[in-house]
Amino acid sequence: MTDDLMQFLDSIFKDIFRNISSPSSLIHNIIITVIIIFLWRWIYRFCRKMLVRFVTHMKTYTILLRLLQNGLAIISVLIILGIWANVKNATILILTLAAALIGFSFKNLFSNIVGWSMLLRKKYFKLYDRIEIADIVGDVMQITPIYFKVLERGHNLSSSTATGRVVNIPNHLLLDHTLFNYNKFTQINWSEVTYYLTVDSDWKAALQTIEAVLDDYLQNFLQQMSELEQKHIQNKFELMDETLQTKTYLQLTEESILIVAQFPIYFSKGTSAQSDLHQQILPKLAELPGVELSGKLVHVSMNQVEE
């Protein structure tokens, strides 16, 4: 195989040297080559202007421009090699290079189509699902063979509010990144709020207060669903060895006592539920005489001071 390749390349170089050795043939070939390069660039610029004028979709414009670049390059190089070397050998060489170039250039395009077929077959998400992929969180607005469009949420905001930006995500990212669907299994997710208490606070009283607020929250949350919906969701939660209940955890660090409260939410109301709980819990904690919230302040207790 290697010997055949070397013989093939050797025959091409012999043809080129033969044309170079003849002055009249050399000048003729140079002139024709310059004309072909000029026509190549002129046709490319003209076609690009036409694409800008008639193609408004950026994704389609990019694909067509890439096809134009590769097509003109293959044709022009084929003609130039045919001038300087044997036409048959030049054709074989350019077709080999073109196959490699096309395979490389359209790698993502083929990957996008594969990703689209996976969406159709596996149904990873549907329209209006909230997903997360490649650190982008958003609601799916459109699905195409090349990309899917999401309405971005969160990003640099402190909540899951829509940013107003629409993100076009190439389908091939489905092959390389983990996809999170917020409402594929159930529309209910889990969220949590954390409260930091000073180490000498009455954490039992704080814990009881937080749990009382969480119990009221859960009752109101369940009242929004019928008994049939509650049973259906509970059956799904049992698959994960979970129950539709609130949870509290107590953690201790060198600086603070942490009370972590976990609660179910609808995936679309995570931040608002956290805010509502803060508004209910913080005033109640402030009323407890033995409880003090911990922040960045340094508390110093001095019982006796001696000169």
C-alpha positions as CSV (number, residue, x, y, z in Angstrom):
1,M,0.0,0.0,0.0
2,T,2.8,2.4,0.9
3,D,4.7,1.6,-2.3
4,D,1.6,2.3,-4.4
5,L,1.2,5.6,-2.7
6,M,4.8,6.6,-3.3
7,Q,4.6,5.6,-7.0
8,F,1.4,7.7,-7.3
9,L,3.0,10.8,-5.7
10,D,6.2,10.3,-7.8
11,S,4.2,10.3,-11.0
12,I,2.5,13.5,-10.0
13,F,5.8,15.2,-9.2
14,K,7.3,14.0,-12.5
15,D,4.5,15.7,-14.4
16,I,5.0,18.9,-12.5
17,F,8.8,19.0,-13.1
18,R,8.2,18.2,-16.8
19,N,6.0,21.3,-17.2
20,I,8.5,23.4,-15.3
21,S,11.4,22.4,-17.4
22,S,9.7,23.8,-20.6
23,P,9.8,27.7,-20.5
24,S,6.9,28.1,-22.9
25,S,4.8,25.6,-21.0
26,L,5.8,27.1,-17.6
27,I,4.6,30.7,-18.6
28,H,1.4,29.3,-20.1
29,N,0.6,27.3,-16.9
30,I,1.4,30.3,-14.6
31,I,-0.9,32.6,-16.6
32,I,-3.8,30.0,-16.5
33,T,-3.2,29.4,-12.8
34,V,-3.4,33.1,-12.0
35,I,-6.6,33.4,-14.0
36,I,-8.2,30.4,-12.2
37,I,-7.3,31.8,-8.8
38,F,-8.8,35.2,-9.7
39,L,-12.0,33.6,-11.0
40,W,-12.1,31.4,-7.8
41,R,-12.0,34.5,-5.5
42,W,-14.4,36.5,-7.7
43,I,-17.0,33.8,-7.8
44,Y,-16.7,33.2,-4.1
45,R,-17.2,36.9,-3.2
46,F,-20.1,37.2,-5.6
47,C,-21.9,34.2,-4.2
48,R,-21.2,35.3,-0.7
49,K,-22.9,38.6,-1.4
50,M,-25.9,36.8,-2.9
51,L,-26.1,34.6,0.3
52,V,-26.1,37.7,2.5
53,R,-28.9,39.2,0.5
54,F,-31.2,36.3,0.2
55,V,-30.4,34.0,3.2
56,T,-31.5,35.6,6.5
57,H,-31.2,32.5,8.8
58,M,-27.7,32.6,10.3
59,K,-27.4,28.8,10.6
60,T,-28.5,28.2,7.0
61,Y,-26.1,31.0,5.9
62,T,-23.2,29.4,7.7
63,I,-23.8,25.9,6.2
64,L,-24.3,27.2,2.7
65,L,-21.1,29.4,3.0
66,R,-19.1,26.4,4.1
67,L,-20.5,24.4,1.1
68,L,-19.5,27.2,-1.2
69,Q,-16.0,27.5,0.2
70,N,-15.3,23.8,0.0
71,G,-16.9,23.3,-3.4
72,L,-15.0,26.2,-5.1
73,A,-11.8,25.1,-3.4
74,I,-12.1,21.5,-4.7
75,I,-13.0,22.5,-8.2
76,S,-10.3,25.2,-8.5
77,V,-7.5,23.0,-7.0
78,L,-8.6,20.1,-9.3
79,I,-8.3,22.4,-12.4
80,I,-4.9,23.8,-11.3
81,L,-3.5,20.3,-10.6
82,G,-4.9,19.2,-14.0
83,I,-2.8,21.9,-15.6
84,W,0.4,21.1,-13.9
85,A,0.1,17.3,-13.7
86,N,-1.7,14.4,-15.4
87,V,-5.5,15.0,-15.2
88,K,-6.2,11.5,-14.1
89,N,-3.7,11.5,-11.3
90,A,-4.8,15.0,-10.2
91,T,-8.5,13.9,-10.1
92,I,-7.6,10.9,-7.9
93,L,-5.6,13.1,-5.6
94,I,-8.2,15.8,-5.3
95,L,-11.0,13.4,-4.7
96,T,-9.1,11.8,-1.9
97,L,-8.3,15.1,-0.3
98,A,-11.9,16.3,-0.8
99,A,-13.3,13.2,0.9
100,A,-11.1,13.9,3.9
101,L,-12.0,17.6,3.9
102,I,-15.7,17.0,3.6
103,G,-15.6,14.5,6.4
104,F,-13.8,17.0,8.7
105,S,-15.9,20.0,7.7
106,F,-19.2,18.3,8.2
107,K,-18.4,16.4,11.3
108,N,-20.6,18.7,13.5
109,L,-23.3,18.8,10.9
110,F,-23.6,15.0,10.9
111,S,-23.3,15.0,14.7
112,N,-26.2,17.5,14.8
113,I,-28.4,15.2,12.7
114,V,-27.5,12.2,14.8
115,G,-28.4,14.2,17.9
116,W,-31.7,15.2,16.3
117,S,-32.5,11.5,15.5
118,M,-31.7,10.7,19.2
119,L,-34.2,13.3,20.2
120,L,-36.9,11.8,18.0
121,R,-36.2,8.3,19.1
122,K,-35.3,8.7,22.8
123,K,-37.4,11.8,23.5
124,Y,-34.9,13.3,25.9
125,F,-37.1,16.4,26.1
126,K,-40.1,18.0,24.5
127,L,-41.2,21.6,23.9
128,Y,-41.4,23.7,27.1
129,D,-39.4,21.3,29.2
130,R,-36.8,22.9,31.4
131,I,-33.4,21.5,30.7
132,E,-29.8,22.0,31.6
133,I,-26.8,21.2,29.3
134,A,-23.3,22.6,29.1
135,D,-24.1,24.9,32.1
136,I,-27.0,26.4,30.2
137,V,-30.5,26.3,31.9
138,G,-33.6,27.2,29.9
139,D,-37.0,26.2,28.6
140,V,-37.1,24.4,25.2
141,M,-38.8,26.6,22.6
142,Q,-37.9,24.9,19.3
143,I,-36.3,21.7,18.1
144,T,-34.8,21.5,14.6
145,P,-32.5,18.9,12.8
146,I,-29.5,21.2,13.5
147,Y,-30.1,22.8,16.9
148,F,-32.7,23.3,19.6
149,K,-33.6,26.7,20.9
150,V,-34.0,27.4,24.7
151,L,-35.2,30.5,26.5
152,E,-32.3,31.0,29.0
153,R,-33.0,31.2,32.7
154,G,-30.8,32.2,35.6
155,H,-27.3,32.5,34.2
156,N,-25.8,35.4,36.2
157,L,-29.1,36.2,37.9
158,S,-29.7,35.1,41.5
159,S,-32.9,33.4,40.6
160,S,-34.3,31.2,37.9
161,T,-36.0,34.1,36.2
162,A,-35.9,34.2,32.4
163,T,-33.0,36.4,31.2
164,G,-34.8,37.3,27.9
165,R,-32.0,35.7,25.9
166,V,-32.6,32.8,23.4
167,V,-29.8,30.3,23.1
168,N,-29.4,28.1,20.0
169,I,-27.7,24.9,21.2
170,P,-26.3,22.5,18.5
171,N,-27.7,19.0,18.7
172,H,-24.2,17.5,18.7
173,L,-23.8,18.7,22.3
174,L,-26.2,15.8,23.3
175,L,-23.4,13.4,22.3
176,D,-20.8,15.1,24.5
177,H,-22.6,16.6,27.5
178,T,-24.9,15.4,30.3
179,L,-28.5,16.6,29.9
180,F,-30.6,17.4,32.9
181,N,-34.4,17.5,32.4
182,Y,-36.2,19.2,35.3
183,N,-39.7,17.8,34.5
184,K,-39.1,14.5,32.6
185,F,-39.8,12.2,35.5
186,T,-42.1,14.5,37.5
187,Q,-42.6,18.3,37.6
188,I,-41.7,18.3,41.3
189,N,-38.1,18.9,42.2
190,W,-36.4,19.6,45.6
191,S,-35.0,22.8,46.9
192,E,-33.5,23.9,50.2
193,V,-32.8,26.9,52.4
194,T,-30.0,27.2,54.9
195,Y,-29.9,29.2,58.1
196,Y,-26.7,29.9,60.0
197,L,-26.9,30.3,63.8
198,T,-24.2,31.3,66.3
199,V,-22.7,28.4,68.2
200,D,-24.4,29.4,71.4
201,S,-27.9,29.7,70.0
202,D,-30.8,27.6,71.1
203,W,-30.8,25.4,68.0
204,K,-33.7,23.2,69.3
205,A,-36.1,26.2,69.4
206,A,-34.9,27.3,65.9
207,L,-35.3,23.8,64.5
208,Q,-38.9,23.5,65.9
209,T,-39.8,26.9,64.4
210,I,-38.5,26.0,61.0
211,E,-40.2,22.6,61.0
212,A,-43.5,24.2,61.9
213,V,-43.3,26.6,58.9
214,L,-42.3,23.7,56.7
215,D,-45.3,21.7,57.8
216,D,-47.6,24.6,56.9
217,Y,-45.8,25.0,53.5
218,L,-46.3,21.3,52.8
219,Q,-50.0,21.3,53.6
220,N,-50.5,24.3,51.2
221,F,-48.4,22.6,48.6
222,L,-50.4,19.3,48.7
223,Q,-53.7,21.2,48.6
224,Q,-52.8,22.3,45.1
225,M,-53.1,18.7,43.9
226,S,-55.9,16.2,43.8
227,E,-55.7,12.9,45.8
228,L,-55.1,11.1,42.5
229,E,-52.2,13.4,41.6
230,Q,-50.7,13.0,45.1
231,K,-50.9,9.2,44.8
232,H,-49.4,9.2,41.3
233,I,-46.4,11.4,42.4
234,Q,-45.9,9.4,45.6
235,N,-45.7,6.2,43.6
236,K,-42.9,7.8,41.5
237,F,-41.1,9.0,44.6
238,E,-41.1,5.5,46.0
239,L,-39.0,4.4,43.1
240,M,-36.3,6.6,44.5
241,D,-37.0,5.5,48.1
242,E,-38.2,9.0,48.8
243,T,-41.4,10.4,50.2
244,L,-43.3,13.7,49.5
245,Q,-42.3,15.2,52.8
246,T,-40.1,18.1,54.0
247,K,-36.8,17.4,55.7
248,T,-34.5,19.2,58.0
249,Y,-30.8,18.6,58.7
250,L,-28.6,19.9,61.5
251,Q,-24.9,20.5,60.7
252,L,-22.1,22.0,62.8
253,T,-19.0,23.9,61.8
254,E,-16.4,25.8,63.9
255,E,-18.2,29.1,63.4
256,S,-21.9,28.3,63.1
257,I,-24.7,25.8,63.5
258,L,-26.4,25.1,60.2
259,I,-30.1,24.2,59.8
260,V,-30.8,23.0,56.3
261,A,-34.5,22.7,55.3
262,Q,-35.4,20.8,52.2
263,F,-38.9,21.0,50.6
264,P,-40.6,19.9,47.3
265,I,-41.3,22.6,44.7
266,Y,-42.7,22.8,41.2
267,F,-39.7,23.1,38.9
268,S,-40.9,26.5,37.7
269,K,-41.2,28.1,41.2
270,G,-38.0,27.3,42.9
271,T,-36.7,30.8,43.7
272,S,-40.2,32.2,44.7
273,A,-40.7,29.3,47.1
274,Q,-37.4,30.0,48.8
275,S,-38.2,33.7,49.1
276,D,-41.6,32.9,50.6
277,L,-40.1,30.6,53.2
278,H,-37.4,33.2,54.1
279,Q,-40.1,35.8,54.7
280,Q,-41.9,33.5,57.0
281,I,-39.0,31.9,58.9
282,L,-36.6,34.9,59.4
283,P,-39.1,37.0,61.5
284,K,-40.0,34.0,63.7
285,L,-36.3,33.3,64.3
286,A,-35.7,36.9,65.2
287,E,-38.4,36.7,67.9
288,L,-36.8,33.7,69.6
289,P,-34.8,35.0,72.6
290,G,-32.0,32.4,72.5
291,V,-31.5,32.4,68.8
292,E,-29.1,34.6,66.8
293,L,-28.4,34.4,63.1
294,S,-24.7,34.2,62.2
295,G,-23.2,36.3,59.5
296,K,-19.8,37.7,58.9
297,L,-19.8,39.5,62.3
298,V,-17.3,38.4,65.0
299,H,-18.9,37.9,68.4
300,V,-16.6,38.4,71.4
301,S,-17.8,37.5,74.9
302,M,-15.9,39.2,77.7
303,N,-17.2,38.2,81.2
304,Q,-14.3,39.5,83.2
305,V,-11.8,42.2,82.4
306,E,-8.8,42.6,84.7
307,E,-6.3,45.4,84.6
